[in-house]
Amino acid sequence: MSLPTNITLSFHPRLNQISKDKGLRDGLSAVVQIADTLWVANDEGTSLERLAPIKSHKPGIMTFGRHERFPLADLLRLPPKVKSLKNQPEVDVEGLAYADGYLWLVGSHSLIRRKPTLDDGPKKARQQLQQVNRRGNRYLLARVPVEETNGISMLVTKVTEDGTKRRAAQLRGDDCGNDLTEALCRDDHLGSYLSIPGKDNGFDIEGLAVVGTRLFLGLRGPVLRGWAVILEIAVKEHPRHASLLKLRSIGPQGRLYRKHFLHLEGLGIRDLCAQGSDLLILAGPTMSLEGPVRVFRWKGGTDQKGESMVPREKLDHLLDVPHGHDVGHAEGMTLFSSNGGQTDSLMVVYDSIPKKRQSEACIVTADLFPLPGKPQSRTHLVP
């Protein structure tokens, strides 16, 4: 396995703290590169974060900083029960993708089982373990227009360029679900898993890739007898509500989704990237445990004419990603260009960041892996 090269992400001290005991840099769940900027999310936050390159006096060192925050409540409609940003529940952003002038994002769509603590004894811990919660912010699937100036991108609610209007829009949803979960609730494979928390091998979206009007949603769970699932959906603008998206019929018998089953050696999907007609798949354990993390290539994955069953031998194993308590949990990836030209690397960001990845108060490192068979950058990246 080729050793990764580090890249430094520097967050603003005032914006780094997102909860009482967690900082933004302590866990990143999604990342995408747009022009010269990086966009990242923390799954416990309610915003997207933009980082831009920082010039270094030392040759070969690449750092992203100049941190700007974009609250999602300023761009999209979050569930109306929440009265203030201060009390806004996490959106649990697990996937980011960029296509045709839009930044797309997706929440996990998963239920939460409370994590037990033993501080008050085993009886209290058992009661905590019984508690399952549903949060409306997690049922978010949306796109936001991107404006670019001199390679720096920003998010806006609407923009008109070359006579074309683009505006922020999202799939219709509420505190209990959205149009996607409604369509899936009677599915023979996935319907019963919508009522199971994500960390219990329940329904849990963690990957997103976008090609035109079609979206590919990678599921961390469920994994069915060793087979992971990618949902393919197609969206269009709602005919009567400009701020809403509508699912189009794409599957058999007019179904609003297609199902693709892939044998990833028992792993679930942690993120997706589209590269031409191929899908790159970041795969890792579906449950809360340490285990292998791998990147696979599904050749022609974005160009399927119907539903698929993809055995292991039809997938290319590109690389192994480090895992373990001393590394962190790989959560997001993006195709990365280090010189403004052709993509030459795959960038991976991590949750549960260990101390060795952190420096100073608000700085963390991510990893860059050479893409097998792709031209290599001449820039030497170090922390």
N, C-alpha and C positions, 0 to 999 in steps of 0.2 A: 504493500500500500504506500502511495506517495504521501509524504508528510505535508500537511497543509501549511500555508503561509498566513500569518496573522494580519488583520487590518484593525485599526483603532477607531472606536466610536466614542466621541466625547459629548456628553449631555450637559445642558445648562444646570448649574446647581439649584437654581430656584425652581426648575421644572422637573427635577429628577424624582422627587418624593411623590409617589402616587397613593400611598396609604400609610398608616401609622408605622408599620413594620416592613414595608417593601419599597424599594426604589425602582424607578423605571429601568435602569440598567441591570437590575438583578435577574430579569427574565424577559427575553424577547421572543415573541410568538410568531412573528411574520416579518418579512422584509421584501422589498422590491426596489430595483434601480430604475429611475426615470431620468434620462439625460445624464447630467452630472450629479444628481442628488440621490440619496438613499431615503426611503420611507420605511419606518419600522413601527411596530405596535407592541405594547405589553398587554397580555390577555387579562390583566386586572384593571386596565384603564378604560377611559371613555374618549380617547383621542388618538390621532395619528401624529407621528413625530417625523419631521424632516431634518435631514443632516446634509450638509454641503461640504465639499472638499476644503481642507485647510492647507494652505501652502506651507511647506516646511523648508527650513534652511539646510536641512540634511538631505542630501540626494538619496532617492530610493525609498523615502519614508512616506506612506500614505495614511492620512488621518481624515476622518469626517467629523465635523462639528457644526458650528454656527446653527445651533439647535433652534428650531421653531416648532411650536405646537399648534395643531389644528383640531379644536374640540368638535367631535362629531355632532353634538347637539346644535352647533352653528350651521351645519351643512345638511342635516337630515332630520327626519321626524323620529324621535325616540318615544317609547311608550308614554302615553299621557298621564299615567298615574303618578309619575315622578314630577314633583313640583319645582325642584331646584337642582342645579348642577352639582351642588355640594352633596346631595343624597343620591346622585345618579349611580345605579348599579353598573358593574362592569359590563362592557359589550362583549368581552371574550373574543376579540378579533383573532382569528386563527389563519386567515389566508388573505394575501394581497396579490393583485395582478394588475398589469397595465396593458391597455389595448385601445387603439383608435382614439387617443385623447382623453381617455377616462382611467381613473384609478378605481379598481373594483375591490370590494372587501366583503368578507363573509364572517359571521359569528359562528360559534360552535354548534348552535341549535340543540345543545345537550342539556339534560337535567343534571342537578348537582346533589350528590350525597354528602352530607356534612362530615368533615374529617373529625374523628373522635380524639379527645384528649383524656389522659388519665389523671389529670390534676385533682379532680373531684371524685376519683374512685371509679371502679369498673362499671357500677350500675349506671352512673351518669354517662359514661362513655358509650354504653350499649344504647341508651336513649338517644344520644347524639347520632349514632350510626343509623338509627331508624329514620332520621329526618331527610326528606328529599324535597328539593325546592326547584321551582321553575321561575326563570327570570326573562321578561320580555325582551330586554336588550340583546339577548343572545340570538334571537330570531331575526337577525339583520343580514340582508343580502342587498348590496347597494353599489351604485357607481357615482363618482363625483368628477366633474370636469377638471382637467388639469390645464393650467396656463404655464407657459415657459417663456422666460426672458433670460437670454445669455446663458442658457444651460441650467438655470435654476427654476425648478417647478414649484407651483403653489396650487392649492385647492380653492375652488370658487363654487358658488351655488349655480351659476349659469354664465355662459360666455357665448359670444357670436364671433366666429372667425370665418372669413371668406364666404360670408352669407349663410353659413351653417350654424344653427343654434344648438348648443349642448347645455343640458341642465342636470343637476343632481336628481337622482330617482332611486327608488327602492322597491323591493317586492312587498306587497301588502301584507301586514302582520299586526299582531297585538301582543298582549301579555301572555297569551296561551300558545302562540305559534304563528305560522304564516302560510301563504299559498302552497309552499313546497311541502311542509309537514302535513297539511291537509290532503295533498295529493298522495302522500306516502302512507297515510295512516292505515290503509287497507291493503298495502302491498304484501304479497305472500312471503317475501324474504325479510323485509325491513320493518313492516308495520308494528310488530310486537316489540321491537327494540326501541321505539320512540318513548316508551314509558320506563325505560331502564337508564339510570345515570350513565354518563359517558365513561367514567372511570371504572364501571362494572361491565365493560364490553357492550355498553348501550350505544345508541345512535350519537355520533360525534363527528362533525365536519372539521377537518383540520387542513385540507389542501384546496387550493384554488388555482385554476388556469383558465384563461379566456382566449378564445379564437373567434373573432367576429362577434356574432350574436349568441354563440354557444359557450356555455360555462361547464367546466369539468370540476366536480366537487369530490375530493378525496376523503374517504371516511377512515378515521382512526378505528372506529368500531361501528357496527359489529364486524368481526372477522368470523366467517362461517366455515367451519371445518377446514381452516387454513387459508381460505380465500378472502382476500380484501375486496372492497367495493369502490368503484368510481361511478358517481352519478353524472350523467350528461343531461343538461337542460338547455333550452333555448328561450330567450326573453325578447320581448318587444315593448315599445312604449304603450302605456295604457291609452286607449282612444279618447277617454274623457278626463283623465287626471294626469297632467304632465309630470307630476312628482312621483308617479307610480310606474312600476314595471309589471308586465303580465307574462306568465308562462305560455309558451306555444306548444302545441302538440308535436311531439318528436318521436315518441316510442310506438310500440306495437298497439294496434287497435285505438289509435288516437291518444295514447297515454302521454302525460306531460313530462316524461323523463325516460331516459334509457339507463339500463344497468350494465356495467362492465365488471366482470369478476376476474381478478388477477391472483395467481398463486405467488405470493411474496414470501414463501417459506414460513407462513404463520404470522407474519408481521402485519401491522396496520399501516395506514398512510398518514404521514405527518406533514407533507407538503407536495405540491405539484408545480412544475414549470413547463410551459410549451416552448419547444425549440423546433421551428418549422412545423412539420407534420408529426414530430415525435413528442411524447410526453416523458419528462424526467420525473421520477417518483422517489421522494424521500420516505423510506419505510423504517418503522421502529415498533417497539412493543405497544400493544393496545392497552395493557393494564399498567398499573403504577409499579413498575419494576425495572431494574437495569437489564439491558439486553442488547443484542446487536442492532446497529443502525446502518442501513445500506442505501445506496442510490442505484436505481434501476432505470434503464431506458426501454420504453415501449415504442418500438418503431411503428410509425403510422398511427399512433394512438389517437391523434386529433382528427383523423380522416376516416373514421369507421362509418360504414353505411347502415349498421344495425347494432344490436347488442352483442356482447363478446364474452367468451370464456378464454382466458389467456393463460396457458400453462407456464410453468417456470421456464422451460426451455425456449420459450418465445420472448423472453425478457433478457436484455443484456445487463449484467452486473457491472456497473461502472466503477464503483469504489465503495470502500468501507469508511464510515465516519466514526471518529473516536467517541467512546461513550464511557459512562461511569461517574461516580461522585466527584472525581478530580477533574472532570472535563465539563460536565453539564449535560443537559438533555437537548439534543438537536431538535428544533421546532420549526424553523423556517429556512427557505433557501431562495436564491434568485440568480439568474444568469447575470454575470458581472463583466463589465469591460473596464480595464484599468487604464486604458489610454484613449478613451473616447471613440474607439473604432470597433473592430470585430470582437464579439464576445470570446473571452479566452479562459474564463474561470467560472466556478460555481461557488457562490458565497453562502455560508451556513451560519445562522445565529442560534443561540442556545437559551434555554430556560434553566432555572436552578444553577445560576452562575457561581462557580467556586471562586474563592479568594484569589487564586493564581491568575484568573482572567481579569481581575480588577486592579486598577491602579488609580491613586488619588481618590477623590470622592465620587466622581461621576463618569469614570472612564472604564470601558470594557473592550475586550477584543473578540472579534468574530474570526472565522476561518475562511480561507480561499483555497479551493482545490482545483488543480488543473483539470480541464475537461479532456478525457482521453480522446486522442485523435484530432484535437483542435489546436490551432496555433497558440503558442505560449507568449505571454507578455514579456517584454524586456525589463519591465519595471520590477524592482525587488521590493516587496512589501514586507515590512517588519512592524512590530508593535510600536 
